[in-house]
Amino acid sequence: MRVARLGAGSLDGEGMLERFVESGSKARKKHARRDAIHILSSIVGALVLARAIDDPELSQEILRETRAAPD
C-alpha cells in the first residue's frame, strides 16, 4: 500500500517524536517512544477531525476531551 507523503514542506517526524520522548516521564521510559507516537497521533487526529466537522459544539468537545485524556 502506498501512503501519500508531503514534499519539501514535510514535518520532521523523528524530531517531533524525540521532543515528546524527552519531555515524558522517566518512569515510563520503556514505552516512551510508543507513548509519544500515541500522543502525537491523538493530537493531530483531534485537530483534523475537529476542523472537518461542521458542528462547532462537537468540534469543541473533541478538542476538550482530547486535552483531558490521561497520558
Phi and psi restraints in degrees (range 20) as a CNS / XPLOR table:
assign (resid 1 and name C) (resid 2 and name N)
       (resid 2 and name CA) (resid 2 and name C) 1.0 -93.0 20.0 2
assign (resid 2 and name N) (resid 2 and name CA)
       (resid 2 and name C) (resid 3 and name N) 1.0 142.7 20.0 2
assign (resid 2 and name C) (resid 3 and name N)
       (resid 3 and name CA) (resid 3 and name C) 1.0 -118.8 20.0 2
assign (resid 3 and name N) (resid 3 and name CA)
       (resid 3 and name C) (resid 4 and name N) 1.0 133.1 20.0 2
assign (resid 3 and name C) (resid 4 and name N)
       (resid 4 and name CA) (resid 4 and name C) 1.0 -66.8 20.0 2
assign (resid 4 and name N) (resid 4 and name CA)
       (resid 4 and name C) (resid 5 and name N) 1.0 138.0 20.0 2
assign (resid 4 and name C) (resid 5 and name N)
       (resid 5 and name CA) (resid 5 and name C) 1.0 -126.2 20.0 2
assign (resid 5 and name N) (resid 5 and name CA)
       (resid 5 and name C) (resid 6 and name N) 1.0 149.4 20.0 2
assign (resid 5 and name C) (resid 6 and name N)
       (resid 6 and name CA) (resid 6 and name C) 1.0 -73.3 20.0 2
assign (resid 6 and name N) (resid 6 and name CA)
       (resid 6 and name C) (resid 7 and name N) 1.0 154.1 20.0 2
assign (resid 6 and name C) (resid 7 and name N)
       (resid 7 and name CA) (resid 7 and name C) 1.0 -86.6 20.0 2
assign (resid 7 and name N) (resid 7 and name CA)
       (resid 7 and name C) (resid 8 and name N) 1.0 -128.3 20.0 2
assign (resid 7 and name C) (resid 8 and name N)
       (resid 8 and name CA) (resid 8 and name C) 1.0 -60.1 20.0 2
assign (resid 8 and name N) (resid 8 and name CA)
       (resid 8 and name C) (resid 9 and name N) 1.0 -27.2 20.0 2
assign (resid 8 and name C) (resid 9 and name N)
       (resid 9 and name CA) (resid 9 and name C) 1.0 -91.7 20.0 2
assign (resid 9 and name N) (resid 9 and name CA)
       (resid 9 and name C) (resid 10 and name N) 1.0 20.5 20.0 2
assign (resid 9 and name C) (resid 10 and name N)
       (resid 10 and name CA) (resid 10 and name C) 1.0 -70.7 20.0 2
assign (resid 10 and name N) (resid 10 and name CA)
       (resid 10 and name C) (resid 11 and name N) 1.0 163.7 20.0 2
assign (resid 10 and name C) (resid 11 and name N)
       (resid 11 and name CA) (resid 11 and name C) 1.0 -86.9 20.0 2
assign (resid 11 and name N) (resid 11 and name CA)
       (resid 11 and name C) (resid 12 and name N) 1.0 152.5 20.0 2
assign (resid 11 and name C) (resid 12 and name N)
       (resid 12 and name CA) (resid 12 and name C) 1.0 -85.3 20.0 2
assign (resid 12 and name N) (resid 12 and name CA)
       (resid 12 and name C) (resid 13 and name N) 1.0 83.7 20.0 2
assign (resid 12 and name C) (resid 13 and name N)
       (resid 13 and name CA) (resid 13 and name C) 1.0 -59.9 20.0 2
assign (resid 13 and name N) (resid 13 and name CA)
       (resid 13 and name C) (resid 14 and name N) 1.0 -43.6 20.0 2
assign (resid 13 and name C) (resid 14 and name N)
       (resid 14 and name CA) (resid 14 and name C) 1.0 -62.5 20.0 2
assign (resid 14 and name N) (resid 14 and name CA)
       (resid 14 and name C) (resid 15 and name N) 1.0 -40.7 20.0 2
assign (resid 14 and name C) (resid 15 and name N)
       (resid 15 and name CA) (resid 15 and name C) 1.0 -64.4 20.0 2
assign (resid 15 and name N) (resid 15 and name CA)
       (resid 15 and name C) (resid 16 and name N) 1.0 -42.5 20.0 2
assign (resid 15 and name C) (resid 16 and name N)
       (resid 16 and name CA) (resid 16 and name C) 1.0 -63.8 20.0 2
assign (resid 16 and name N) (resid 16 and name CA)
       (resid 16 and name C) (resid 17 and name N) 1.0 -45.6 20.0 2
assign (resid 16 and name C) (resid 17 and name N)
       (resid 17 and name CA) (resid 17 and name C) 1.0 -61.2 20.0 2
assign (resid 17 and name N) (resid 17 and name CA)
       (resid 17 and name C) (resid 18 and name N) 1.0 -41.9 20.0 2
assign (resid 17 and name C) (resid 18 and name N)
       (resid 18 and name CA) (resid 18 and name C) 1.0 -61.6 20.0 2
assign (resid 18 and name N) (resid 18 and name CA)
       (resid 18 and name C) (resid 19 and name N) 1.0 -39.0 20.0 2
assign (resid 18 and name C) (resid 19 and name N)
       (resid 19 and name CA) (resid 19 and name C) 1.0 -64.4 20.0 2
assign (resid 19 and name N) (resid 19 and name CA)
       (resid 19 and name C) (resid 20 and name N) 1.0 -40.1 20.0 2
assign (resid 19 and name C) (resid 20 and name N)
       (resid 20 and name CA) (resid 20 and name C) 1.0 -64.9 20.0 2
assign (resid 20 and name N) (resid 20 and name CA)
       (resid 20 and name C) (resid 21 and name N) 1.0 -43.3 20.0 2
assign (resid 20 and name C) (resid 21 and name N)
       (resid 21 and name CA) (resid 21 and name C) 1.0 -61.4 20.0 2
assign (resid 21 and name N) (resid 21 and name CA)
       (resid 21 and name C) (resid 22 and name N) 1.0 -46.0 20.0 2
assign (resid 21 and name C) (resid 22 and name N)
       (resid 22 and name CA) (resid 22 and name C) 1.0 -65.2 20.0 2
assign (resid 22 and name N) (resid 22 and name CA)
       (resid 22 and name C) (resid 23 and name N) 1.0 -32.1 20.0 2
assign (resid 22 and name C) (resid 23 and name N)
       (resid 23 and name CA) (resid 23 and name C) 1.0 -84.7 20.0 2
assign (resid 23 and name N) (resid 23 and name CA)
       (resid 23 and name C) (resid 24 and name N) 1.0 -7.4 20.0 2
assign (resid 23 and name C) (resid 24 and name N)
       (resid 24 and name CA) (resid 24 and name C) 1.0 -77.5 20.0 2
assign (resid 24 and name N) (resid 24 and name CA)
       (resid 24 and name C) (resid 25 and name N) 1.0 172.2 20.0 2
assign (resid 24 and name C) (resid 25 and name N)
       (resid 25 and name CA) (resid 25 and name C) 1.0 -66.9 20.0 2
assign (resid 25 and name N) (resid 25 and name CA)
       (resid 25 and name C) (resid 26 and name N) 1.0 135.4 20.0 2
assign (resid 25 and name C) (resid 26 and name N)
       (resid 26 and name CA) (resid 26 and name C) 1.0 -64.8 20.0 2
assign (resid 26 and name N) (resid 26 and name CA)
       (resid 26 and name C) (resid 27 and name N) 1.0 -31.2 20.0 2
assign (resid 26 and name C) (resid 27 and name N)
       (resid 27 and name CA) (resid 27 and name C) 1.0 -66.2 20.0 2
assign (resid 27 and name N) (resid 27 and name CA)
       (resid 27 and name C) (resid 28 and name N) 1.0 -23.2 20.0 2
assign (resid 27 and name C) (resid 28 and name N)
       (resid 28 and name CA) (resid 28 and name C) 1.0 -106.6 20.0 2
assign (resid 28 and name N) (resid 28 and name CA)
       (resid 28 and name C) (resid 29 and name N) 1.0 22.7 20.0 2
assign (resid 28 and name C) (resid 29 and name N)
       (resid 29 and name CA) (resid 29 and name C) 1.0 -56.4 20.0 2
assign (resid 29 and name N) (resid 29 and name CA)
       (resid 29 and name C) (resid 30 and name N) 1.0 -33.0 20.0 2
assign (resid 29 and name C) (resid 30 and name N)
       (resid 30 and name CA) (resid 30 and name C) 1.0 -56.3 20.0 2
assign (resid 30 and name N) (resid 30 and name CA)
       (resid 30 and name C) (resid 31 and name N) 1.0 -38.4 20.0 2
assign (resid 30 and name C) (resid 31 and name N)
       (resid 31 and name CA) (resid 31 and name C) 1.0 -112.7 20.0 2
assign (resid 31 and name N) (resid 31 and name CA)
       (resid 31 and name C) (resid 32 and name N) 1.0 22.4 20.0 2
assign (resid 31 and name C) (resid 32 and name N)
       (resid 32 and name CA) (resid 32 and name C) 1.0 -59.9 20.0 2
assign (resid 32 and name N) (resid 32 and name CA)
       (resid 32 and name C) (resid 33 and name N) 1.0 -44.4 20.0 2
assign (resid 32 and name C) (resid 33 and name N)
       (resid 33 and name CA) (resid 33 and name C) 1.0 -66.8 20.0 2
assign (resid 33 and name N) (resid 33 and name CA)
       (resid 33 and name C) (resid 34 and name N) 1.0 -44.1 20.0 2
assign (resid 33 and name C) (resid 34 and name N)
       (resid 34 and name CA) (resid 34 and name C) 1.0 -59.8 20.0 2
assign (resid 34 and name N) (resid 34 and name CA)
       (resid 34 and name C) (resid 35 and name N) 1.0 -44.5 20.0 2
assign (resid 34 and name C) (resid 35 and name N)
       (resid 35 and name CA) (resid 35 and name C) 1.0 -63.3 20.0 2
assign (resid 35 and name N) (resid 35 and name CA)
       (resid 35 and name C) (resid 36 and name N) 1.0 -40.6 20.0 2
assign (resid 35 and name C) (resid 36 and name N)
       (resid 36 and name CA) (resid 36 and name C) 1.0 -63.2 20.0 2
assign (resid 36 and name N) (resid 36 and name CA)
       (resid 36 and name C) (resid 37 and name N) 1.0 -42.1 20.0 2
assign (resid 36 and name C) (resid 37 and name N)
       (resid 37 and name CA) (resid 37 and name C) 1.0 -62.9 20.0 2
assign (resid 37 and name N) (resid 37 and name CA)
       (resid 37 and name C) (resid 38 and name N) 1.0 -42.3 20.0 2
assign (resid 37 and name C) (resid 38 and name N)
       (resid 38 and name CA) (resid 38 and name C) 1.0 -63.2 20.0 2
assign (resid 38 and name N) (resid 38 and name CA)
       (resid 38 and name C) (resid 39 and name N) 1.0 -46.3 20.0 2
assign (resid 38 and name C) (resid 39 and name N)
       (resid 39 and name CA) (resid 39 and name C) 1.0 -63.9 20.0 2
assign (resid 39 and name N) (resid 39 and name CA)
       (resid 39 and name C) (resid 40 and name N) 1.0 -48.5 20.0 2
assign (resid 39 and name C) (resid 40 and name N)
       (resid 40 and name CA) (resid 40 and name C) 1.0 -61.8 20.0 2
assign (resid 40 and name N) (resid 40 and name CA)
       (resid 40 and name C) (resid 41 and name N) 1.0 -42.4 20.0 2
assign (resid 40 and name C) (resid 41 and name N)
       (resid 41 and name CA) (resid 41 and name C) 1.0 -64.0 20.0 2
assign (resid 41 and name N) (resid 41 and name CA)
       (resid 41 and name C) (resid 42 and name N) 1.0 -39.5 20.0 2
assign (resid 41 and name C) (resid 42 and name N)
       (resid 42 and name CA) (resid 42 and name C) 1.0 -64.5 20.0 2
assign (resid 42 and name N) (resid 42 and name CA)
       (resid 42 and name C) (resid 43 and name N) 1.0 -43.4 20.0 2
assign (resid 42 and name C) (resid 43 and name N)
       (resid 43 and name CA) (resid 43 and name C) 1.0 -63.2 20.0 2
assign (resid 43 and name N) (resid 43 and name CA)
       (resid 43 and name C) (resid 44 and name N) 1.0 -51.2 20.0 2
assign (resid 43 and name C) (resid 44 and name N)
       (resid 44 and name CA) (resid 44 and name C) 1.0 -63.5 20.0 2
assign (resid 44 and name N) (resid 44 and name CA)
       (resid 44 and name C) (resid 45 and name N) 1.0 -44.6 20.0 2
assign (resid 44 and name C) (resid 45 and name N)
       (resid 45 and name CA) (resid 45 and name C) 1.0 -60.0 20.0 2
assign (resid 45 and name N) (resid 45 and name CA)
       (resid 45 and name C) (resid 46 and name N) 1.0 -42.6 20.0 2
assign (resid 45 and name C) (resid 46 and name N)
       (resid 46 and name CA) (resid 46 and name C) 1.0 -64.3 20.0 2
assign (resid 46 and name N) (resid 46 and name CA)
       (resid 46 and name C) (resid 47 and name N) 1.0 -42.0 20.0 2
assign (resid 46 and name C) (resid 47 and name N)
       (resid 47 and name CA) (resid 47 and name C) 1.0 -64.7 20.0 2
assign (resid 47 and name N) (resid 47 and name CA)
       (resid 47 and name C) (resid 48 and name N) 1.0 -45.9 20.0 2
assign (resid 47 and name C) (resid 48 and name N)
       (resid 48 and name CA) (resid 48 and name C) 1.0 -62.5 20.0 2
assign (resid 48 and name N) (resid 48 and name CA)
       (resid 48 and name C) (resid 49 and name N) 1.0 -47.8 20.0 2
assign (resid 48 and name C) (resid 49 and name N)
       (resid 49 and name CA) (resid 49 and name C) 1.0 -63.3 20.0 2
assign (resid 49 and name N) (resid 49 and name CA)
       (resid 49 and name C) (resid 50 and name N) 1.0 -45.4 20.0 2
assign (resid 49 and name C) (resid 50 and name N)
       (resid 50 and name CA) (resid 50 and name C) 1.0 -61.7 20.0 2
assign (resid 50 and name N) (resid 50 and name CA)
       (resid 50 and name C) (resid 51 and name N) 1.0 -36.2 20.0 2
assign (resid 50 and name C) (resid 51 and name N)
       (resid 51 and name CA) (resid 51 and name C) 1.0 -78.6 20.0 2
assign (resid 51 and name N) (resid 51 and name CA)
       (resid 51 and name C) (resid 52 and name N) 1.0 -23.4 20.0 2
assign (resid 51 and name C) (resid 52 and name N)
       (resid 52 and name CA) (resid 52 and name C) 1.0 -84.2 20.0 2
assign (resid 52 and name N) (resid 52 and name CA)
       (resid 52 and name C) (resid 53 and name N) 1.0 -20.0 20.0 2
assign (resid 52 and name C) (resid 53 and name N)
       (resid 53 and name CA) (resid 53 and name C) 1.0 -84.3 20.0 2
assign (resid 53 and name N) (resid 53 and name CA)
       (resid 53 and name C) (resid 54 and name N) 1.0 137.8 20.0 2
assign (resid 53 and name C) (resid 54 and name N)
       (resid 54 and name CA) (resid 54 and name C) 1.0 -91.7 20.0 2
assign (resid 54 and name N) (resid 54 and name CA)
       (resid 54 and name C) (resid 55 and name N) 1.0 9.5 20.0 2
assign (resid 54 and name C) (resid 55 and name N)
       (resid 55 and name CA) (resid 55 and name C) 1.0 -107.4 20.0 2
assign (resid 55 and name N) (resid 55 and name CA)
       (resid 55 and name C) (resid 56 and name N) 1.0 105.6 20.0 2
assign (resid 55 and name C) (resid 56 and name N)
       (resid 56 and name CA) (resid 56 and name C) 1.0 -58.0 20.0 2
assign (resid 56 and name N) (resid 56 and name CA)
       (resid 56 and name C) (resid 57 and name N) 1.0 -36.8 20.0 2
assign (resid 56 and name C) (resid 57 and name N)
       (resid 57 and name CA) (resid 57 and name C) 1.0 -66.9 20.0 2
assign (resid 57 and name N) (resid 57 and name CA)
       (resid 57 and name C) (resid 58 and name N) 1.0 -44.2 20.0 2
assign (resid 57 and name C) (resid 58 and name N)
       (resid 58 and name CA) (resid 58 and name C) 1.0 -65.6 20.0 2
assign (resid 58 and name N) (resid 58 and name CA)
       (resid 58 and name C) (resid 59 and name N) 1.0 -39.9 20.0 2
assign (resid 58 and name C) (resid 59 and name N)
       (resid 59 and name CA) (resid 59 and name C) 1.0 -57.6 20.0 2
assign (resid 59 and name N) (resid 59 and name CA)
       (resid 59 and name C) (resid 60 and name N) 1.0 -47.5 20.0 2
assign (resid 59 and name C) (resid 60 and name N)
       (resid 60 and name CA) (resid 60 and name C) 1.0 -65.9 20.0 2
assign (resid 60 and name N) (resid 60 and name CA)
       (resid 60 and name C) (resid 61 and name N) 1.0 -37.0 20.0 2
assign (resid 60 and name C) (resid 61 and name N)
       (resid 61 and name CA) (resid 61 and name C) 1.0 -63.3 20.0 2
assign (resid 61 and name N) (resid 61 and name CA)
       (resid 61 and name C) (resid 62 and name N) 1.0 -42.1 20.0 2
assign (resid 61 and name C) (resid 62 and name N)
       (resid 62 and name CA) (resid 62 and name C) 1.0 -59.8 20.0 2
assign (resid 62 and name N) (resid 62 and name CA)
       (resid 62 and name C) (resid 63 and name N) 1.0 -46.9 20.0 2
assign (resid 62 and name C) (resid 63 and name N)
       (resid 63 and name CA) (resid 63 and name C) 1.0 -64.9 20.0 2
assign (resid 63 and name N) (resid 63 and name CA)
       (resid 63 and name C) (resid 64 and name N) 1.0 -44.7 20.0 2
assign (resid 63 and name C) (resid 64 and name N)
       (resid 64 and name CA) (resid 64 and name C) 1.0 -61.6 20.0 2
assign (resid 64 and name N) (resid 64 and name CA)
       (resid 64 and name C) (resid 65 and name N) 1.0 -46.6 20.0 2
assign (resid 64 and name C) (resid 65 and name N)
       (resid 65 and name CA) (resid 65 and name C) 1.0 -69.5 20.0 2
assign (resid 65 and name N) (resid 65 and name CA)
       (resid 65 and name C) (resid 66 and name N) 1.0 -31.8 20.0 2
assign (resid 65 and name C) (resid 66 and name N)
       (resid 66 and name CA) (resid 66 and name C) 1.0 -67.7 20.0 2
assign (resid 66 and name N) (resid 66 and name CA)
       (resid 66 and name C) (resid 67 and name N) 1.0 -42.2 20.0 2
assign (resid 66 and name C) (resid 67 and name N)
       (resid 67 and name CA) (resid 67 and name C) 1.0 -62.4 20.0 2
assign (resid 67 and name N) (resid 67 and name CA)
       (resid 67 and name C) (resid 68 and name N) 1.0 -36.8 20.0 2
assign (resid 67 and name C) (resid 68 and name N)
       (resid 68 and name CA) (resid 68 and name C) 1.0 -81.5 20.0 2
assign (resid 68 and name N) (resid 68 and name CA)
       (resid 68 and name C) (resid 69 and name N) 1.0 -12.0 20.0 2
assign (resid 68 and name C) (resid 69 and name N)
       (resid 69 and name CA) (resid 69 and name C) 1.0 -61.6 20.0 2
assign (resid 69 and name N) (resid 69 and name CA)
       (resid 69 and name C) (resid 70 and name N) 1.0 142.1 20.0 2
assign (resid 69 and name C) (resid 70 and name N)
       (resid 70 and name CA) (resid 70 and name C) 1.0 -65.1 20.0 2
assign (resid 70 and name N) (resid 70 and name CA)
       (resid 70 and name C) (resid 71 and name N) 1.0 151.0 20.0 2
